[in-house]
């Protein structure tokens, strides 16, 4: 599935504005370099709204993903990060990890690179490198498989949209087999 450029472009432009990143993005804990993130973009923030944050496009992207994977339009986002935007530059890589699962569900993330780095940045899920095109969605069963990323190289940053939710095992299996 490829996200329409008309939806991705306003989000990309907002994120690539350094003032927006400096104002709204947070640095993760120790041990990580050249990365910042903006969790829970689905939650309204007046200051972020005044910066012309593309709420509508973020919502439409999530709705198109839900529709493509035959999930309900009201599928809730996860509690930890929700609709997350990640900005990564040369030298960053996601360290191998799995995400926690609530009882009876599997933490699943629907990811899309709206700005693909010059080199690296590909997801690694269960030991397999997932090479995607810019604006192409991939599914990460984050609570089931160890996942990470390839080291980013080059001056073009990696901008990732990541929509997290909790799925029943059967729902996830259907999606992964699609």
Legacy VTK file of the C-alpha trace (Angstrom):
# vtk DataFile Version 3.0
C-alpha trace
ASCII
DATASET POLYDATA
POINTS 178 float
0.000 0.000 0.000
1.303 3.429 -0.968
0.110 6.559 0.863
-0.994 9.326 -1.476
1.636 12.032 -1.882
-1.064 14.678 -1.357
-1.403 13.342 2.213
2.289 12.679 2.902
3.657 15.986 1.566
2.080 18.348 4.148
3.276 16.123 7.014
6.783 15.868 5.528
6.994 19.632 5.001
5.868 20.306 8.585
8.421 17.842 10.023
11.295 19.087 7.877
10.761 22.587 9.288
13.505 22.735 11.938
11.551 25.226 14.055
8.696 22.696 14.375
11.100 19.936 15.420
12.883 22.204 17.899
9.559 23.261 19.417
7.586 20.022 19.531
9.851 16.966 19.182
11.385 15.186 22.171
14.670 13.318 22.501
14.489 9.667 23.570
16.386 8.252 26.527
20.113 7.689 26.745
21.963 5.538 24.252
20.309 6.961 21.148
21.715 9.601 18.824
20.426 11.727 15.959
16.752 10.963 16.525
13.763 12.802 17.937
10.080 12.017 18.022
6.619 13.424 18.411
4.295 10.897 20.097
0.504 11.064 20.242
0.049 13.393 17.288
-3.611 12.369 17.314
-4.133 14.469 20.444
-5.023 18.079 19.825
-2.507 20.661 21.026
-3.353 24.353 20.533
0.281 25.428 20.131
0.933 22.664 17.589
-2.301 23.597 15.798
-1.103 27.214 15.575
2.027 25.907 13.819
-0.267 24.487 11.101
0.267 20.872 12.138
-1.375 18.630 9.477
-3.928 16.908 11.729
-6.294 16.197 8.846
-3.640 14.496 6.732
-2.402 12.406 9.673
-5.975 11.264 10.330
-6.642 10.492 6.652
-3.432 8.454 6.420
-4.498 6.357 9.422
-8.003 5.922 8.023
-6.629 4.765 4.651
-4.404 2.211 6.424
-7.329 0.912 8.486
-9.474 0.615 5.367
-6.738 -1.188 3.421
-6.312 -3.762 6.197
-10.076 -4.118 6.815
-9.862 -2.789 10.370
-12.658 -0.739 11.977
-12.558 3.019 11.352
-12.579 3.563 15.117
-9.602 1.224 15.782
-7.949 2.814 18.844
-4.306 3.800 18.828
-1.948 2.380 21.457
-1.454 4.099 24.813
2.319 4.395 24.658
3.039 6.377 21.476
-0.198 6.485 19.465
0.390 8.175 16.118
4.135 8.803 16.328
6.382 10.807 14.033
10.080 9.959 14.165
12.846 12.116 12.664
16.240 10.403 12.276
19.506 11.587 10.801
22.786 10.029 9.718
24.276 7.779 12.382
20.969 6.676 13.946
19.590 3.164 14.012
16.784 1.659 16.023
18.186 -0.865 18.488
16.710 -4.406 18.482
13.686 -4.712 20.792
10.131 -5.963 21.126
7.254 -3.861 22.423
5.084 -4.867 25.383
1.678 -6.440 24.742
-1.487 -6.012 26.776
-3.241 -9.267 27.739
-4.735 -11.043 24.721
-3.431 -8.520 22.161
-0.292 -7.918 20.100
1.214 -4.466 19.805
1.244 -3.730 16.067
2.570 -0.672 14.252
1.645 0.466 10.763
4.688 2.352 9.513
5.385 4.547 6.519
8.576 6.368 5.550
7.430 9.703 4.176
11.051 10.777 3.743
13.451 7.947 2.978
17.108 8.474 3.873
19.794 8.295 1.193
21.133 5.086 2.673
20.023 2.747 5.414
16.978 3.321 7.584
15.254 0.141 6.438
13.302 -1.770 9.052
14.598 -5.122 10.243
11.830 -7.409 11.493
12.556 -10.904 12.811
16.004 -10.734 11.204
14.709 -9.720 7.740
15.451 -6.338 6.153
12.229 -4.748 4.868
13.052 -2.510 1.915
10.175 -0.153 1.175
9.586 2.741 -1.166
8.897 6.231 0.092
5.240 6.435 1.233
4.867 2.624 1.293
3.222 1.130 4.387
4.652 -1.868 6.187
3.340 -3.738 9.197
5.505 -4.373 12.236
4.175 -6.934 14.704
6.152 -5.019 17.341
4.988 -7.144 20.258
5.699 -10.416 18.470
9.005 -9.958 16.637
12.323 -8.354 17.487
12.632 -5.289 15.279
15.223 -2.595 14.615
16.597 -0.629 11.662
19.654 -0.331 9.450
22.086 2.511 10.269
21.121 5.731 8.445
23.656 7.180 6.022
23.681 10.418 4.039
22.318 13.901 4.538
18.648 13.156 3.767
16.788 12.451 7.037
14.427 9.551 7.646
10.899 10.649 8.573
8.677 7.840 9.790
4.976 7.861 10.598
4.089 5.031 12.947
0.526 4.251 13.983
0.426 1.811 16.897
-2.537 -0.288 17.928
-3.308 -3.522 19.763
-4.668 -6.371 17.638
-6.049 -9.779 18.456
-3.766 -12.585 17.273
-6.248 -13.607 14.546
-6.489 -10.029 13.227
-2.713 -9.778 13.029
-2.378 -13.149 11.283
-4.922 -12.078 8.655
-3.031 -8.837 8.043
0.385 -10.519 7.845
-0.992 -13.113 5.413
-2.591 -10.467 3.179
LINES 1 179
178 0 1 2 3 4 5 6 7 8 9 10 11 12 13 14 15 16 17 18 19 20 21 22 23 24 25 26 27 28 29 30 31 32 33 34 35 36 37 38 39 40 41 42 43 44 45 46 47 48 49 50 51 52 53 54 55 56 57 58 59 60 61 62 63 64 65 66 67 68 69 70 71 72 73 74 75 76 77 78 79 80 81 82 83 84 85 86 87 88 89 90 91 92 93 94 95 96 97 98 99 100 101 102 103 104 105 106 107 108 109 110 111 112 113 114 115 116 117 118 119 120 121 122 123 124 125 126 127 128 129 130 131 132 133 134 135 136 137 138 139 140 141 142 143 144 145 146 147 148 149 150 151 152 153 154 155 156 157 158 159 160 161 162 163 164 165 166 167 168 169 170 171 172 173 174 175 176 177
